[in-house]
Amino acid sequence: MYFASDNSGPVAPQVLTALAEANTGYAMGYGGDPLSAEVADGIRTLFEAPDAAVFLVPTGTAANVLALSCLCPPYATTFCSPVAHIHEDECNAPEFFTSGAKLTLVPGSDRMTPEALRASIEGEENRGFHGPKRGPVSITQVTEAGNVYTMDELRALIAVAKDYSLPVHLDGARFSNAAVKLGVTPAEMSWKIGVDVCVFGGTKNGLMGVEAVIFFDPAKAEEFQYRRKRGALLFSKHRYLAAQMQAYLKDDLWKDLATRANARCDQLVHGLSKARVEMLNDTHANMVFFRLPRATHEALQAAGAVYHFNDMTGSTAETVLTGRLVCDWNLSEAEVARFLEALNQVI
């Protein structure tokens, strides 16, 4: 009953097979191999973007910060949610890779609103050179609080960014889960609604460790290769990144794995609802945040459930605390059922 993170699950067997197949003979390094070129073309096809510039990097943090560094000069600011991964979980890497550009946190929750975004944008570029220039808008889909922006919500945010001619970065560590949840194509959730740079995440969805960064306007990508190399994030044996992504693209494995993870989360949500457990995210793909007394969390974990909850200092057995359940592609229906059975026994 493992719900701690979709980073913790195993690699899909198709990916391991692809790695083994790539592990023969010799190939040019640093992305100069035929497989890397094939994968870039495959991503362009998937996203219906024949002119896009495509790059592979080993981590989601690398994908985000290198993309933002191409969009945000040191004297500008990136607008994002207060709980965005680039703010809370990347150890100031965006600031480091942009040579000091700040983040402006848009007030509110994990899902920014057009009104709050507009107010935050209007709050900059009104002090001359004493304040930062307006920079990119970064949107996280699925959000760090487990919510999925609707297509209309995405369009509304992007429209605000375009009113000020600002580029839009989509942090898509769980891009596949969101696309499956919404029933849309990758193109429909990216450049067709105005996204300039998209991260097509793989690590949280069954890959060993690779993310794709897609610039739909190649002119915005001119610095990326230099920044990737300077940041020590260009793999010499690049074909092993490409092999993972090749498997991900083949027969829409990305969609199959995300569908499995989302289905297990649907099963969880149904069971939690029947047990009248308070859930905090009103939409979900593969994550659910919920609240229970600390004693109940501890009883569930004693029964074998592995997940995180915020055990605050000074909390008592009766203190209601927030927990997070994350479903990965490998989680079985039986494991979710076991968790729900354990919950019903201790609640």
C-alpha positions as CSV (number, residue, x, y, z in Angstrom):
1,M,0.0,0.0,0.0
2,Y,2.5,2.5,-1.2
3,F,1.2,6.1,-1.8
4,A,4.1,8.2,-0.8
5,S,5.1,9.4,-4.3
6,D,4.9,8.6,-8.0
7,N,8.6,9.1,-8.0
8,S,9.0,5.9,-5.9
9,G,7.4,3.3,-8.1
10,P,9.3,1.0,-10.5
11,V,10.2,1.7,-14.1
12,A,7.8,0.3,-16.7
13,P,9.1,-2.9,-18.3
14,Q,8.8,-1.5,-21.8
15,V,11.3,1.2,-20.8
16,L,13.8,-1.3,-19.4
17,T,13.5,-3.3,-22.7
18,A,14.1,-0.1,-24.7
19,L,17.2,0.6,-22.6
20,A,18.6,-2.9,-23.2
21,E,18.0,-2.5,-26.9
22,A,19.8,0.8,-27.0
23,N,22.7,-0.8,-25.1
24,T,24.4,-2.3,-28.1
25,G,27.3,-1.0,-30.2
26,Y,28.4,2.6,-30.4
27,A,26.5,5.8,-30.9
28,M,27.5,9.4,-31.0
29,G,27.2,11.2,-27.7
30,Y,25.6,14.4,-26.4
31,G,22.4,13.8,-28.5
32,G,24.1,13.3,-31.8
33,D,22.8,9.7,-32.1
34,P,20.0,8.6,-34.4
35,L,17.7,7.6,-31.6
36,S,17.7,11.1,-30.1
37,A,16.8,12.6,-33.4
38,E,14.0,10.0,-33.8
39,V,12.6,10.8,-30.4
40,A,12.6,14.5,-31.0
41,D,10.6,13.9,-34.2
42,G,8.3,11.6,-32.3
43,I,7.6,14.3,-29.7
44,R,6.9,16.8,-32.5
45,T,4.5,14.4,-34.0
46,L,2.7,13.8,-30.7
47,F,2.4,17.5,-30.1
48,E,1.5,18.3,-33.7
49,A,4.3,20.8,-33.7
50,P,6.7,20.1,-36.6
51,D,8.9,23.1,-36.0
52,A,9.3,22.7,-32.2
53,A,12.7,22.6,-30.6
54,V,12.9,19.5,-28.3
55,F,15.4,18.7,-25.6
56,L,15.8,15.9,-23.1
57,V,17.0,16.4,-19.6
58,P,17.3,14.0,-16.6
59,T,15.1,15.7,-14.0
60,G,12.0,17.8,-13.7
61,T,13.9,20.6,-11.9
62,A,16.4,20.7,-14.8
63,A,13.5,21.0,-17.3
64,N,11.8,23.8,-15.4
65,V,14.8,25.9,-14.6
66,L,16.5,25.6,-18.0
67,A,13.3,26.5,-19.7
68,L,12.7,29.5,-17.5
69,S,16.3,30.7,-17.9
70,C,15.6,31.0,-21.6
71,L,12.5,33.1,-21.0
72,C,13.5,35.2,-17.9
73,P,16.5,37.5,-17.8
74,P,18.2,38.2,-14.5
75,Y,16.3,41.6,-14.1
76,A,12.9,40.1,-14.6
77,T,10.5,38.0,-12.6
78,T,8.5,34.8,-13.1
79,F,4.9,34.7,-11.9
80,C,3.7,31.5,-10.3
81,S,1.5,30.0,-7.6
82,P,2.6,30.2,-4.0
83,V,2.9,26.4,-3.9
84,A,4.5,25.9,-7.3
85,H,7.3,23.4,-7.5
86,I,9.7,26.0,-8.7
87,H,9.0,28.0,-5.5
88,E,8.7,25.3,-2.8
89,D,10.8,22.3,-4.0
90,E,13.6,23.3,-6.2
91,C,16.1,24.8,-3.7
92,N,16.2,28.3,-5.4
93,A,17.3,26.6,-8.7
94,P,15.2,28.9,-10.8
95,E,16.9,31.9,-9.2
96,F,20.3,30.3,-9.7
97,F,19.9,29.3,-13.3
98,T,18.3,32.7,-14.2
99,S,21.3,34.5,-12.5
100,G,19.0,35.9,-9.8
101,A,15.7,36.6,-11.4
102,K,13.0,36.7,-8.7
103,L,9.8,34.7,-8.4
104,T,6.6,36.7,-7.9
105,L,4.0,34.6,-6.0
106,V,0.5,35.2,-7.2
107,P,-1.8,35.3,-4.1
108,G,-4.3,32.6,-3.6
109,S,-4.2,28.8,-3.8
110,D,-2.5,26.3,-6.0
111,R,-4.7,27.2,-9.0
112,M,-4.0,30.8,-9.9
113,T,-7.0,33.0,-11.0
114,P,-6.9,35.4,-13.9
115,E,-7.8,38.3,-11.6
116,A,-4.9,37.5,-9.1
117,L,-2.5,37.0,-12.0
118,R,-3.4,40.3,-13.6
119,A,-3.0,42.1,-10.3
120,S,0.4,40.6,-9.8
121,I,1.5,41.5,-13.3
122,E,0.2,45.0,-12.8
123,G,2.2,45.2,-9.6
124,E,5.5,45.1,-11.5
125,E,7.1,47.5,-14.1
126,N,5.7,50.5,-12.2
127,R,9.0,51.5,-10.4
128,G,11.2,52.0,-13.5
129,F,14.5,50.3,-13.3
130,H,14.2,50.0,-9.5
131,G,11.9,46.9,-9.8
132,P,11.9,43.8,-12.0
133,K,10.6,43.6,-15.5
134,R,7.6,41.4,-16.1
135,G,8.7,37.9,-17.1
136,P,7.1,34.5,-17.9
137,V,4.0,33.0,-16.3
138,S,4.6,29.5,-15.0
139,I,1.6,27.2,-14.7
140,T,1.7,23.8,-13.0
141,Q,-0.6,21.1,-14.4
142,V,-1.3,18.9,-12.3
143,T,-0.9,21.4,-9.4
144,E,1.2,20.6,-6.3
145,A,-2.1,20.4,-4.3
146,G,-3.4,17.7,-6.6
147,N,-5.9,19.8,-8.6
148,V,-6.2,19.8,-12.4
149,Y,-6.9,23.1,-14.2
150,T,-9.8,22.9,-16.6
151,M,-9.1,23.9,-20.2
152,D,-11.1,27.0,-19.7
153,E,-9.1,27.9,-16.6
154,L,-5.9,27.4,-18.5
155,R,-7.1,29.5,-21.4
156,A,-8.1,32.3,-19.1
157,L,-4.7,32.4,-17.4
158,I,-2.8,32.3,-20.7
159,A,-5.0,35.1,-22.1
160,V,-3.9,37.3,-19.2
161,A,-0.3,36.6,-19.9
162,K,-0.7,37.3,-23.6
163,D,-2.4,40.7,-22.7
164,Y,1.1,41.7,-21.5
165,S,3.0,39.8,-24.2
166,L,4.5,37.5,-21.6
167,P,5.6,33.9,-22.4
168,V,4.0,31.0,-20.7
169,H,5.8,28.0,-19.2
170,L,3.9,24.8,-18.4
171,D,5.4,22.7,-15.6
172,G,4.1,19.3,-16.8
173,A,5.8,16.9,-14.4
174,R,2.3,15.2,-14.4
175,F,1.3,16.4,-17.9
176,S,0.2,12.9,-18.9
177,N,-2.1,12.5,-15.9
178,A,-3.7,15.9,-16.6
179,A,-4.2,15.2,-20.3
180,V,-5.8,11.9,-19.6
181,K,-8.0,13.4,-16.9
182,L,-9.3,16.1,-19.3
183,G,-9.5,13.9,-22.3
184,V,-7.4,16.2,-24.4
185,T,-4.4,15.8,-26.7
186,P,-0.9,17.1,-25.8
187,A,-1.3,19.8,-28.5
188,E,-4.7,20.9,-27.1
189,M,-3.2,21.4,-23.6
190,S,-0.1,23.2,-24.8
191,W,0.6,25.3,-27.9
192,K,-3.0,25.4,-29.1
193,I,-4.0,27.4,-26.1
194,G,-0.9,29.6,-26.1
195,V,1.8,27.7,-24.1
196,D,5.2,28.7,-25.3
197,V,7.4,26.1,-23.5
198,C,6.1,22.8,-22.1
199,V,7.6,20.2,-19.9
200,F,6.5,16.7,-20.9
201,G,7.2,14.8,-17.8
202,G,8.2,11.1,-17.7
203,T,9.9,10.3,-14.4
204,K,6.7,10.4,-12.3
205,N,4.9,8.3,-14.9
206,G,7.1,5.2,-15.2
207,L,10.3,6.3,-16.8
208,M,13.7,5.9,-15.1
209,G,14.6,9.6,-15.3
210,V,13.9,11.8,-18.3
211,E,11.8,14.9,-19.1
212,A,11.3,16.6,-22.5
213,V,11.3,20.4,-22.8
214,I,9.4,21.6,-25.9
215,F,9.8,25.1,-27.3
216,F,7.0,25.7,-29.7
217,D,8.8,28.8,-31.0
218,P,12.4,27.6,-31.8
219,A,13.6,31.2,-31.5
220,K,13.0,31.1,-27.8
221,A,15.2,28.0,-27.5
222,E,18.4,29.5,-28.9
223,E,20.2,29.5,-25.5
224,F,18.9,26.2,-24.2
225,Q,21.7,24.0,-25.5
226,Y,24.4,26.3,-24.0
227,R,22.6,26.6,-20.7
228,R,22.1,22.8,-20.5
229,K,25.8,22.2,-21.1
230,R,26.9,25.0,-18.7
231,G,24.6,23.6,-16.1
232,A,26.2,20.1,-16.3
233,L,22.9,18.6,-17.4
234,L,23.8,17.3,-20.9
235,F,24.2,13.6,-20.7
236,S,27.2,12.3,-22.8
237,K,25.5,8.9,-23.3
238,H,22.3,10.7,-24.3
239,R,20.9,7.7,-26.1
240,Y,19.8,6.2,-22.7
241,L,17.6,9.3,-22.1
242,A,16.3,8.9,-25.7
243,A,15.6,5.2,-25.2
244,Q,13.3,5.8,-22.3
245,M,11.4,8.5,-24.2
246,Q,11.2,6.2,-27.2
247,A,9.4,3.6,-25.1
248,Y,7.1,6.3,-23.6
249,L,6.0,7.4,-27.1
250,K,5.6,3.9,-28.6
251,D,1.9,2.8,-28.7
252,D,1.0,5.8,-26.4
253,L,2.6,4.2,-23.4
254,W,2.6,7.6,-21.7
255,K,-1.2,7.6,-21.9
256,D,-1.6,4.0,-20.8
257,L,0.5,4.5,-17.6
258,A,-1.3,7.7,-16.7
259,T,-4.6,6.1,-17.2
260,R,-3.7,3.3,-14.8
261,A,-2.5,5.8,-12.2
262,N,-5.6,8.0,-12.5
263,A,-7.9,5.0,-12.3
264,R,-6.4,4.0,-9.0
265,C,-6.9,7.5,-7.7
266,D,-10.6,7.4,-8.8
267,Q,-10.9,4.2,-6.8
268,L,-9.4,5.9,-3.8
269,V,-11.6,9.0,-4.1
270,H,-14.7,6.8,-4.3
271,G,-13.7,4.9,-1.2
272,L,-12.8,8.0,0.8
273,S,-16.1,9.6,-0.2
274,K,-18.0,6.5,1.0
275,A,-16.1,6.7,4.3
276,R,-17.0,10.4,4.6
277,V,-13.4,11.5,4.7
278,E,-12.8,15.2,4.1
279,M,-10.8,15.7,0.8
280,L,-9.1,19.0,0.0
281,N,-8.6,18.9,-3.7
282,D,-11.9,19.2,-5.6
283,T,-10.4,17.8,-8.8
284,H,-7.8,15.1,-9.1
285,A,-5.8,13.1,-11.5
286,N,-3.5,10.8,-9.5
287,M,-3.2,12.6,-6.2
288,V,-5.7,13.2,-3.3
289,F,-5.2,15.3,-0.2
290,F,-7.4,14.4,2.8
291,R,-7.7,15.1,6.5
292,L,-7.9,12.7,9.4
293,P,-7.0,12.8,13.1
294,R,-3.3,12.0,13.7
295,A,-4.2,8.8,15.5
296,T,-6.1,7.6,12.4
297,H,-3.1,8.4,10.2
298,E,-0.9,6.5,12.6
299,A,-3.2,3.5,12.6
300,L,-3.3,3.4,8.8
301,Q,0.5,3.5,8.7
302,A,0.7,0.8,11.3
303,A,-1.5,-1.3,9.0
304,G,1.1,-1.0,6.2
305,A,0.0,2.2,4.3
306,V,3.0,4.3,3.3
307,Y,2.2,8.0,2.7
308,H,3.0,11.4,4.0
309,F,1.0,13.5,6.5
310,N,2.0,16.8,8.1
311,D,2.5,15.8,11.7
312,M,2.8,19.3,13.1
313,T,4.7,20.0,16.3
314,G,2.5,19.8,19.3
315,S,-0.3,17.9,17.6
316,T,-2.3,15.4,19.7
317,A,-3.9,12.2,18.7
318,E,-7.1,14.1,18.0
319,T,-5.5,16.9,15.9
320,V,-6.8,16.7,12.4
321,L,-3.9,16.6,9.9
322,T,-3.6,16.7,6.1
323,G,-2.3,13.6,4.3
324,R,-1.4,13.0,0.7
325,L,-2.0,9.9,-1.4
326,V,-0.3,9.6,-4.7
327,C,-1.0,6.8,-7.2
328,D,1.6,5.6,-9.7
329,W,1.1,3.4,-12.8
330,N,2.2,0.2,-10.8
331,L,-0.3,0.5,-8.0
332,S,-2.8,-2.3,-8.1
333,E,-6.6,-2.3,-7.6
334,A,-6.1,-4.8,-4.8
335,E,-3.7,-2.5,-2.9
336,V,-6.1,0.4,-3.0
337,A,-8.8,-2.0,-1.8
338,R,-6.6,-3.1,1.1
339,F,-6.0,0.6,2.0
340,L,-9.7,1.3,2.0
341,E,-10.5,-1.8,4.1
342,A,-7.9,-0.7,6.6
343,L,-9.4,2.8,6.7
344,N,-12.8,1.5,7.4
345,Q,-11.5,-0.5,10.3
346,V,-9.8,2.4,12.0
347,I,-12.0,5.4,11.1
